[in-house]
Amino acid sequence: MTKYRVTVDREICIGCGACVGICPENFEMEDGKSKPKKKVVEKLSCNQEAADNCPVSCIRVEKIKD
């Protein structure tokens, strides 16, 4: 099964919370910055949508080699 790594560059995150609004099942705010609840997921689901809508592009969703 394909897996994806979800990362947030917390240094450039502005804490807008868009990712939490789009994908609350895998994003949360910690100390005013975004953080993935799971760093490895089996489905893109809303993770890619959160990455695509991040205003500072600090979220990365990368396919992990099988």
Secondary structure, 3 states (H helix, E strand, C coil): CCEEEEEECCCCCCCCCHHHHHCCCCEEEECCEEEECCCEECCCCCHHHHHHHCCCCCEEEEEECC
